[in-house]
């Protein structure tokens, strides 16, 4: 039986199917949302003790009214002596929650926005696509991140209920600052509901616009320059990763 040679038209159908497997209208890269959220939450959980020390150092002048601020090592010893290991992880739940949302929207919308711009608005492609993608991702994440950051920082400053009570009594903050200090927060839900009752939406989104003014340009520029480095210096980045 003679061999039958395939015609050129028989090769064309599978090739076109491979080169265009997904409709151009599907812009969302759902995998990036998932892994971005996991990465954000994991990073926050790992570095939360360091963030607690930073927050305590930044707030100690307000709480104590002293000009002699503690160093990093002194603050670490102070937190450990007052609250032990639990003190370093106060506020970790709202912190991880905010980072999950930020990581998911940041990485997810970076890829999705880049894809949408490059396919629907090619005139904005290249560096502008990267900048806009980073800015959009960070802006959307801020709706969850900022309230979680407010709750997290307040809980970090408070420490455990024993140390928070001793700070208020020792330094007489309510009298000294002429302000009514907020009550102790037992968890993320109680913190959020308490801030909502006392200060409303403004309390949960305290510092929102200043946060956007800092983070949105930062996110856009970071993604833009990251993509530039990947494009023009791929070997250099590989060396940095190895070492």
Secondary structure, 3 states (H helix, E strand, C coil): CCCCCCCCHHHHHHHHHHHCCCCCCCCCCHHHHHHHHHHHHHHHHHHHHHHHHHHHHHHHHHHHCCCCCCCHHHHHHHHHHHHCHHHHCCCHHHHHHHHHHHHHHHHHHHHHHHHHHHHHCHHHCCHHHHHHHHHHHHHHHHHHHHHHHHHHHHHHHHCCHHHHHHHHHHHCHHHHCCCCCCCCCCCHHHHHHHHHHHHHHHHHCCCHHHHHHHHHHHHHHHHHHHHHHHHHCHHHHHHHHHC
